[in-house]
């Protein structure tokens, strides 16, 4: 192999690694965002249930 071929392969390999890292980071960001949405929804449901329980308690 010539130096040019070795450099081309190294560059190509590096580009593939960078591209894989970018995809991995994007998937991680999407996963974290989904977890945040689920947590926020759960918090809202719990808050609503707590408020409803307080209102029922006051009626008694």
C-alpha positions, -999 to +999 in steps of 0.1 A: +000+000+000+012+035-008+011+063+017-018+078-002-039+047+002-031+044+039-040+081+045-072+077+025-082+047+045-074+064+078-094+095+067-123+073+056-122+053+089-121+086+109-150+100+089-170+068+096-162+070+133-173+106+135-205+099+116-212+070+140-206+093+170-229+119+156-257+093+151-251+080+186-253+115+201-285+122+182-301+090+195-290+098+230-305+133+228-338+119+215-338+093+243-332+118+270-359+141+256-384+113+255-375+104+292-380+141+301-414+142+284-425+110+302-413+123+336-431+156+331-463+138+321-460+116+352-454+146+374-485+163+360-506+132+366-494+129+402-500+166+408-536+164+394-543+133+415-529+151+446-551+181+440-581+159+434-575+140+466-572+173+485-604+186+471-622+154+480-608+156+515-622+191+519-656+180+509-658+154+537 
